[in-house]
Amino acid sequence: MVSPATVGTGPVPPGEMKRPSFNIACGPNQCALVLGLGLLWLAAAADPARAEVVRLRIDQADSAVTFKATSRLANADGRFHRFSGDVSVDPGDPTSARISIAVEVASIDTANTKRDNHLRSQDFFWVERHPTIVFESVRAAREAGGVALVGRLTVRGVTREITAPVRVEVTPERFVARGEFSLKRSDYEINYQSVLNPVGDVVDVSFVFRGRRAGP
């Protein structure tokens, strides 16, 4: 039971009210029950029920990163053969997805060895100094047909925030993500230009990432 505690019997200064304190009287078992219920309430308030987040690993052999670049004399359709990445997501909420991708720039392939070597050079990707393209997502929001994935893309040492519309299929064991976006190579300090064969600034990128649940 709850009862007012005995308070000192001295006179109370003028204008000051005597404030009683309270003690909780209970047996050992009752106090343990009250304490346990209190701790459970605090835990629920501080850590509400969370959905299960699963971690999945991109399967390079079943995925693709491709691009299309333009020039006056010949367009270039290319791909990167080597990349890796991970996805963390609540299967019931695609907007919870967090994606990390690393692409090996040296694996670029446009079916033209001379052009590929030029793309690896300082004029373009400068592979010796910047061997990897990296994408790290920061948030996602629902939109018609999928989600808008926002993240930081780093190319040739320059990082820009981009938004890519992505169509996602995900289960606790597998996922598929498809999307396209465009970028300006000049935004990443790739400014090479040819007088005889002017190269377009805009590059269209497409991707299909398939993966499976990562091991423990």
Residue pairs with C-beta under 8 A, 6 or more apart in sequence:
1 25
2 22
2 23
2 24
2 25
3 22
3 23
3 25
4 20
4 21
4 22
5 20
5 21
5 22
5 23
7 18
7 19
7 20
7 21
12 18
24 31
24 34
26 34
51 90
51 92
51 93
51 96
52 90
52 91
52 172
53 88
53 89
53 90
53 96
54 88
54 89
54 90
54 91
54 172
54 213
55 86
55 87
55 88
55 213
55 214
56 86
56 87
56 88
56 89
56 170
56 174
56 175
56 211
56 212
56 213
56 214
57 84
57 85
57 86
57 87
57 211
57 212
57 213
57 214
58 83
58 84
58 85
58 86
58 87
58 101
58 209
58 210
58 211
59 210
59 211
59 212
60 82
60 83
60 84
62 210
63 83
63 207
63 208
63 209
63 210
63 211
64 79
64 206
64 207
64 208
65 79
65 80
65 83
65 103
65 205
65 206
65 207
66 77
66 78
66 79
66 205
66 206
66 207
67 77
67 78
67 79
67 203
67 204
67 205
67 206
68 75
68 76
68 77
68 78
68 203
68 204
68 206
69 75
69 76
69 78
69 199
69 200
69 203
70 76
70 199
70 200
70 202
71 194
71 197
71 198
71 199
71 200
72 197
72 198
73 196
73 197
74 197
76 110
76 112
76 115
77 110
77 111
78 108
78 109
78 110
78 111
78 116
78 119
79 108
79 109
80 103
80 104
80 105
80 107
80 108
80 109
80 133
81 104
81 107
81 109
82 103
82 104
82 106
82 107
83 101
83 102
83 103
83 104
83 107
84 101
84 102
85 99
85 100
85 101
85 102
85 209
85 211
86 99
86 100
86 214
87 97
87 98
87 99
87 100
87 175
87 177
87 209
87 211
88 96
88 97
88 98
89 96
89 97
89 98
89 170
89 175
90 96
91 170
91 171
91 172
94 140
94 142
94 146
94 147
94 168
94 170
95 140
95 141
95 142
95 147
96 140
97 137
97 140
97 147
97 149
97 168
97 170
97 177
98 137
99 135
99 136
99 137
99 149
99 151
99 177
99 209
100 134
100 135
100 136
100 137
101 134
101 135
101 209
102 132
102 133
102 134
103 132
103 133
103 134
104 131
104 132
105 120
105 125
105 127
105 130
105 131
105 132
105 133
106 120
106 127
106 131
108 116
108 119
108 120
108 125
109 116
110 116
110 119
118 124
119 125
120 127
121 127
122 128
122 129
123 192
124 185
124 190
124 192
125 155
125 156
125 190
126 156
129 157
130 155
130 156
130 157
133 153
133 154
133 155
134 152
134 153
134 154
135 151
135 152
135 153
135 154
136 151
136 152
137 149
137 150
137 151
138 150
138 151
138 152
138 161
139 150
140 147
140 148
140 149
140 150
140 166
141 147
141 148
141 150
142 148
143 165
145 165
145 167
146 165
146 166
146 167
146 168
146 179
147 165
147 166
147 168
148 163
148 164
148 165
148 166
149 163
149 164
149 165
149 166
149 179
150 161
150 162
150 163
151 161
151 162
151 164
152 159
152 160
152 161
152 162
153 159
153 160
153 161
153 162
153 183
155 188
155 190
156 188
156 189
156 190
157 189
158 187
158 188
158 189
160 183
160 187
160 188
162 181
162 183
163 181
164 179
164 180
164 181
165 179
165 180
165 181
166 177
166 178
166 179
167 177
167 178
167 179
168 175
168 176
168 177
169 175
169 176
169 177
170 176
172 213
173 212
173 213
174 210
174 211
174 212
174 213
175 209
175 210
175 211
176 208
176 209
176 210
177 207
177 208
177 209
178 207
178 208
178 209
179 206
179 207
180 204
180 205
180 206
180 207
181 204
181 205
182 202
182 203
182 204
182 205
183 202
183 203
183 205
184 201
184 202
184 203
185 191
185 201
185 202
185 203
186 201
192 199
193 199
